[in-house]
Every structure is written in structure tokens, then in C-alpha cells.
Amino acid sequence: MNWKQRTPKIPLDHYDNTYTKLAKLNGITNIDQFLNPLSNVICNSYLLKNIDALAQRIILAIRNREAITISGDPD
């Protein structure tokens, strides 16, 4: 496996913590705004296909104490 070290989009400082370094690698300048976006920036989750069925399945899994795995595709 060949590893590639990414160049930060924003220069790193020696006192940056892990979260700040990850944010800078991805060009995020305001971590608080990124993690807690305003409601006018967030899209309506009910526009996603089958979101009602998904919500019901998650609720059922929680009630049955099943393991839940969440994955995503950044594309």
C-alpha cells in the first residue's frame, strides 16, 4: 500500500490539536460553524429517498438493542 501525505489547504501551526489539523487539511477555517451549522445551511433530510423507512428501522434496532453501523460516502 502506498501512503500519500496530504498537503494542508491551510498552513498548520505547531500548537494545533488533532481536530484543528484535520479541519485545516480539508480547508475548514471555522470548526464550530462546521460542526454546528445554522439551520438555513442544512438540507431537509426528508428529501432523501426512503428516509421514513430508514428512521423506523433505526428505531426498531434501538428497541431490540441491535448493533447499528453508519457509513457514508464523501462523494
N, CA, C and O atoms as a GROMACS GRO file, in nm:
protein
  300
    1MET      N    1   0.085  -0.117   0.000
    1MET     CA    2   0.000   0.000   0.000
    1MET      C    3   0.090   0.123   0.000
    1MET      O    4   0.186   0.131   0.077
    2ASN      N    5   0.059   0.218  -0.084
    2ASN     CA    6   0.134   0.342  -0.091
    2ASN      C    7   0.056   0.452  -0.019
    2ASN      O    8  -0.059   0.480  -0.053
    3TRP      N    9   0.120   0.512   0.079
    3TRP     CA   10   0.057   0.620   0.155
    3TRP      C   11   0.095   0.754   0.094
    3TRP      O   12   0.208   0.774   0.050
    4LYS      N   13   0.000   0.845   0.092
    4LYS     CA   14   0.027   0.980   0.044
    4LYS      C   15   0.000   1.077   0.159
    4LYS      O   16  -0.106   1.072   0.222
    5GLN      N   17   0.094   1.164   0.186
    5GLN     CA   18   0.073   1.264   0.288
    5GLN      C   19   0.011   1.385   0.221
    5GLN      O   20   0.068   1.442   0.128
    6ARG      N   21  -0.105   1.424   0.270
    6ARG     CA   22  -0.176   1.536   0.212
    6ARG      C   23  -0.115   1.668   0.256
    6ARG      O   24  -0.069   1.682   0.369
    7THR      N   25  -0.116   1.762   0.166
    7THR     CA   26  -0.071   1.897   0.198
    7THR      C   27  -0.192   1.975   0.249
    7THR      O   28  -0.295   1.979   0.182
    8PRO      N   29  -0.180   2.037   0.367
    8PRO     CA   30  -0.293   2.113   0.421
    8PRO      C   31  -0.331   2.230   0.332
    8PRO      O   32  -0.243   2.298   0.277
    9LYS      N   33  -0.461   2.255   0.317
    9LYS     CA   34  -0.507   2.370   0.240
    9LYS      C   35  -0.484   2.498   0.318
    9LYS      O   36  -0.474   2.606   0.260
   10ILE      N   37  -0.476   2.486   0.450
   10ILE     CA   38  -0.448   2.599   0.539
   10ILE      C   39  -0.323   2.559   0.619
   10ILE      O   40  -0.318   2.448   0.672
   11PRO      N   41  -0.223   2.647   0.628
   11PRO     CA   42  -0.098   2.611   0.698
   11PRO      C   43  -0.123   2.569   0.844
   11PRO      O   44  -0.205   2.629   0.914
   12LEU      N   45  -0.052   2.465   0.887
   12LEU     CA   46  -0.063   2.416   1.024
   12LEU      C   47   0.028   2.495   1.117
   12LEU      O   48   0.132   2.545   1.077
   13ASP      N   49  -0.015   2.505   1.243
   13ASP     CA   50   0.066   2.565   1.348
   13ASP      C   51   0.114   2.453   1.441
   13ASP      O   52   0.049   2.349   1.449
   14HIS      N   53   0.224   2.474   1.510
   14HIS     CA   54   0.278   2.369   1.596
   14HIS      C   55   0.188   2.338   1.715
   14HIS      O   56   0.201   2.230   1.773
   15TYR      N   57   0.098   2.427   1.753
   15TYR     CA   58   0.010   2.405   1.867
   15TYR      C   59  -0.128   2.353   1.828
   15TYR      O   60  -0.215   2.340   1.914
   16ASP      N   61  -0.151   2.324   1.701
   16ASP     CA   62  -0.282   2.272   1.656
   16ASP      C   63  -0.308   2.134   1.714
   16ASP      O   64  -0.218   2.049   1.719
   17ASN      N   65  -0.433   2.112   1.760
   17ASN     CA   66  -0.469   1.978   1.806
   17ASN      C   67  -0.514   1.894   1.686
   17ASN      O   68  -0.518   1.943   1.573
   18THR      N   69  -0.548   1.770   1.711
   18THR     CA   70  -0.584   1.678   1.603
   18THR      C   71  -0.703   1.728   1.522
   18THR      O   72  -0.701   1.722   1.398
   19TYR      N   73  -0.807   1.778   1.590
   19TYR     CA   74  -0.926   1.826   1.519
   19TYR      C   75  -0.893   1.944   1.428
   19TYR      O   76  -0.940   1.952   1.315
   20THR      N   77  -0.812   2.034   1.480
   20THR     CA   78  -0.775   2.151   1.401
   20THR      C   79  -0.691   2.111   1.280
   20THR      O   80  -0.710   2.165   1.171
   21LYS      N   81  -0.600   2.016   1.299
   21LYS     CA   82  -0.519   1.969   1.186
   21LYS      C   83  -0.606   1.905   1.078
   21LYS      O   84  -0.588   1.932   0.960
   22LEU      N   85  -0.702   1.821   1.120
   22LEU     CA   86  -0.792   1.757   1.022
   22LEU      C   87  -0.875   1.861   0.949
   22LEU      O   88  -0.896   1.852   0.828
   23ALA      N   89  -0.923   1.960   1.022
   23ALA     CA   90  -1.002   2.067   0.960
   23ALA      C   91  -0.918   2.142   0.857
   23ALA      O   92  -0.964   2.168   0.746
   24LYS      N   93  -0.796   2.178   0.894
   24LYS     CA   94  -0.710   2.252   0.803
   24LYS      C   95  -0.673   2.171   0.680
   24LYS      O   96  -0.660   2.226   0.571
   25LEU      N   97  -0.655   2.039   0.697
   25LEU     CA   98  -0.628   1.954   0.581
   25LEU      C   99  -0.740   1.963   0.478
   25LEU      O  100  -0.716   1.954   0.358
   26ASN      N  101  -0.863   1.981   0.527
   26ASN     CA  102  -0.981   1.985   0.440
   26ASN      C  103  -1.028   2.126   0.408
   26ASN      O  104  -1.133   2.144   0.347
   27GLY      N  105  -0.951   2.227   0.450
   27GLY     CA  106  -0.984   2.365   0.417
   27GLY      C  107  -1.093   2.427   0.503
   27GLY      O  108  -1.152   2.528   0.466
   28ILE      N  109  -1.120   2.367   0.618
   28ILE     CA  110  -1.224   2.420   0.709
   28ILE      C  111  -1.158   2.522   0.801
   28ILE      O  112  -1.066   2.490   0.876
   29THR      N  113  -1.205   2.646   0.794
   29THR     CA  114  -1.146   2.752   0.875
   29THR      C  115  -1.217   2.773   1.007
   29THR      O  116  -1.154   2.815   1.104
   30ASN      N  117  -1.346   2.745   1.014
   30ASN     CA  118  -1.422   2.765   1.137
   30ASN      C  119  -1.483   2.631   1.180
   30ASN      O  120  -1.587   2.591   1.128
   31ILE      N  121  -1.418   2.563   1.273
   31ILE     CA  122  -1.462   2.430   1.315
   31ILE      C  123  -1.599   2.436   1.382
   31ILE      O  124  -1.683   2.350   1.355
   32ASP      N  125  -1.622   2.535   1.469
   32ASP     CA  126  -1.751   2.545   1.538
   32ASP      C  127  -1.866   2.563   1.440
   32ASP      O  128  -1.972   2.502   1.456
   33GLN      N  129  -1.846   2.647   1.340
   33GLN     CA  130  -1.952   2.668   1.240
   33GLN      C  131  -1.973   2.542   1.156
   33GLN      O  132  -2.085   2.512   1.116
   34PHE      N  133  -1.865   2.467   1.129
   34PHE     CA  134  -1.876   2.344   1.052
   34PHE      C  135  -1.951   2.236   1.131
   34PHE      O  136  -2.035   2.166   1.075
   35LEU      N  137  -1.920   2.222   1.261
   35LEU     CA  138  -1.983   2.119   1.343
   35LEU      C  139  -2.124   2.157   1.389
   35LEU      O  140  -2.205   2.069   1.418
   36ASN      N  141  -2.154   2.287   1.395
   36ASN     CA  142  -2.285   2.336   1.439
   36ASN      C  143  -2.339   2.435   1.337
   36ASN      O  144  -2.350   2.554   1.367
   37PRO      N  145  -2.373   2.389   1.217
   37PRO     CA  146  -2.418   2.481   1.112
   37PRO      C  147  -2.554   2.542   1.143
   37PRO      O  148  -2.634   2.484   1.216
   38LEU      N  149  -2.578   2.659   1.088
   38LEU     CA  150  -2.707   2.724   1.102
   38LEU      C  151  -2.813   2.645   1.026
   38LEU      O  152  -2.782   2.576   0.930
   39SER      N  153  -2.936   2.656   1.070
   39SER     CA  154  -3.044   2.577   1.010
   39SER      C  155  -3.068   2.610   0.863
   39SER      O  156  -3.117   2.525   0.788
   40ASN      N  157  -3.034   2.732   0.819
   40ASN     CA  158  -3.055   2.766   0.678
   40ASN      C  159  -2.949   2.707   0.586
   40ASN      O  160  -2.961   2.717   0.464
   41VAL      N  161  -2.845   2.643   0.643
   41VAL     CA  162  -2.739   2.582   0.564
   41VAL      C  163  -2.764   2.432   0.546
   41VAL      O  164  -2.715   2.371   0.450
   42ILE      N  165  -2.839   2.373   0.638
   42ILE     CA  166  -2.863   2.228   0.637
   42ILE      C  167  -2.979   2.195   0.544
   42ILE      O  168  -3.082   2.263   0.547
   43CYS      N  169  -2.964   2.091   0.463
   43CYS     CA  170  -3.073   2.049   0.376
   43CYS      C  171  -3.176   1.968   0.455
   43CYS      O  172  -3.144   1.914   0.561
   44ASN      N  173  -3.296   1.960   0.403
   44ASN     CA  174  -3.404   1.886   0.467
   44ASN      C  175  -3.380   1.736   0.448
   44ASN      O  176  -3.377   1.687   0.335
   45SER      N  177  -3.362   1.664   0.558
   45SER     CA  178  -3.333   1.521   0.548
   45SER      C  179  -3.450   1.442   0.491
   45SER      O  180  -3.430   1.331   0.441
   46TYR      N  181  -3.571   1.496   0.496
   46TYR     CA  182  -3.686   1.425   0.441
   46TYR      C  183  -3.690   1.429   0.288
   46TYR      O  184  -3.780   1.372   0.228
   47LEU      N  185  -3.595   1.498   0.226
   47LEU     CA  186  -3.583   1.493   0.080
   47LEU      C  187  -3.510   1.366   0.036
   47LEU      O  188  -3.512   1.333  -0.082
   48LEU      N  189  -3.447   1.295   0.130
   48LEU     CA  190  -3.377   1.170   0.097
   48LEU      C  191  -3.477   1.058   0.071
   48LEU      O  192  -3.579   1.048   0.140
   49LYS      N  193  -3.448   0.975  -0.026
   49LYS     CA  194  -3.535   0.864  -0.062
   49LYS      C  195  -3.542   0.764   0.054
   49LYS      O  196  -3.438   0.730   0.111
   50ASN      N  197  -3.661   0.716   0.087
   50ASN     CA  198  -3.685   0.613   0.189
   50ASN      C  199  -3.642   0.653   0.330
   50ASN      O  200  -3.611   0.566   0.411
   51ILE      N  201  -3.638   0.783   0.360
   51ILE     CA  202  -3.593   0.827   0.492
   51ILE      C  203  -3.689   0.781   0.602
   51ILE      O  204  -3.644   0.750   0.712
   52ASP      N  205  -3.819   0.775   0.574
   52ASP     CA  206  -3.914   0.728   0.675
   52ASP      C  207  -3.890   0.582   0.712
   52ASP      O  208  -3.892   0.546   0.830
   53ALA      N  209  -3.866   0.499   0.610
   53ALA     CA  210  -3.838   0.357   0.637
   53ALA      C  211  -3.707   0.343   0.713
   53ALA      O  212  -3.696   0.259   0.802
   54LEU      N  213  -3.609   0.422   0.679
   54LEU     CA  214  -3.481   0.418   0.749
   54LEU      C  215  -3.498   0.456   0.896
   54LEU      O  216  -3.444   0.390   0.984
   55ALA      N  217  -3.572   0.562   0.921
   55ALA     CA  218  -3.594   0.605   1.059
   55ALA      C  219  -3.665   0.497   1.140
   55ALA      O  220  -3.628   0.472   1.255
   56GLN      N  221  -3.764   0.433   1.081
   56GLN     CA  222  -3.835   0.326   1.151
   56GLN      C  223  -3.743   0.208   1.180
   56GLN      O  224  -3.753   0.147   1.286
   57ARG      N  225  -3.655   0.176   1.086
   57ARG     CA  226  -3.562   0.065   1.106
   57ARG      C  227  -3.462   0.096   1.217
   57ARG      O  228  -3.428   0.008   1.296
   58ILE      N  229  -3.415   0.218   1.223
   58ILE     CA  230  -3.321   0.257   1.329
   58ILE      C  231  -3.390   0.250   1.465
   58ILE      O  232  -3.332   0.202   1.562
   59ILE      N  233  -3.513   0.297   1.472
   59ILE     CA  234  -3.589   0.291   1.598
   59ILE      C  235  -3.607   0.146   1.641
   59ILE      O  236  -3.591   0.114   1.759
   60LEU      N  237  -3.641   0.059   1.547
   60LEU     CA  238  -3.657  -0.083   1.578
   60LEU      C  239  -3.527  -0.144   1.628
   60LEU      O  240  -3.527  -0.221   1.724
   61ALA      N  241  -3.416  -0.110   1.563
   61ALA     CA  242  -3.285  -0.163   1.605
   61ALA      C  243  -3.250  -0.116   1.746
   61ALA      O  244  -3.194  -0.193   1.825
   62ILE      N  245  -3.282   0.007   1.778
   62ILE     CA  246  -3.254   0.058   1.913
   62ILE      C  247  -3.339  -0.016   2.016
   62ILE      O  248  -3.289  -0.056   2.121
   63ARG      N  249  -3.465  -0.033   1.985
   63ARG     CA  250  -3.555  -0.105   2.078
   63ARG      C  251  -3.510  -0.249   2.100
   63ARG      O  252  -3.523  -0.302   2.211
   64ASN      N  253  -3.458  -0.313   1.995
   64ASN     CA  254  -3.413  -0.452   2.004
   64ASN      C  255  -3.266  -0.465   2.046
   64ASN      O  256  -3.211  -0.575   2.049
   65ARG      N  257  -3.205  -0.353   2.080
   65ARG     CA  258  -3.064  -0.348   2.122
   65ARG      C  259  -2.972  -0.413   2.020
   65ARG      O  260  -2.878  -0.484   2.056
   66GLU      N  261  -2.999  -0.388   1.893
   66GLU     CA  262  -2.915  -0.438   1.784
   66GLU      C  263  -2.799  -0.342   1.761
   66GLU      O  264  -2.808  -0.223   1.791
   67ALA      N  265  -2.690  -0.395   1.709
   67ALA     CA  266  -2.577  -0.310   1.672
   67ALA      C  267  -2.614  -0.229   1.546
   67ALA      O  268  -2.680  -0.280   1.456
   68ILE      N  269  -2.571  -0.105   1.544
   68ILE     CA  270  -2.600  -0.017   1.430
   68ILE      C  271  -2.467   0.032   1.375
   68ILE      O  272  -2.383   0.082   1.449
   69THR      N  273  -2.450   0.018   1.244
   69THR     CA  274  -2.331   0.068   1.178
   69THR      C  275  -2.373   0.179   1.081
   69THR      O  276  -2.465   0.161   1.000
   70ILE      N  277  -2.307   0.291   1.089
   70ILE     CA  278  -2.336   0.402   0.999
   70ILE      C  279  -2.214   0.425   0.912
   70ILE      O  280  -2.102   0.441   0.962
   71SER      N  281  -2.235   0.428   0.782
   71SER     CA  282  -2.124   0.452   0.690
   71SER      C  283  -2.167   0.562   0.594
   71SER      O  284  -2.285   0.592   0.579
   72GLY      N  285  -2.070   0.621   0.530
   72GLY     CA  286  -2.101   0.728   0.438
   72GLY      C  287  -2.003   0.731   0.322
   72GLY      O  288  -1.896   0.670   0.327
   73ASP      N  289  -2.040   0.801   0.218
   73ASP     CA  290  -1.957   0.817   0.101
   73ASP      C  291  -1.936   0.967   0.081
   73ASP      O  292  -2.032   1.038   0.052
   74PRO      N  293  -1.815   1.016   0.095
   74PRO     CA  294  -1.792   1.159   0.086
   74PRO      C  295  -1.811   1.218  -0.053
   74PRO      O  296  -1.808   1.340  -0.069
   75ASP      N  297  -1.832   1.134  -0.153
   75ASP     CA  298  -1.854   1.186  -0.288
   75ASP      C  299  -1.990   1.247  -0.294
   75ASP      O  300  -2.031   1.297  -0.398
   0.00000   0.00000   0.00000
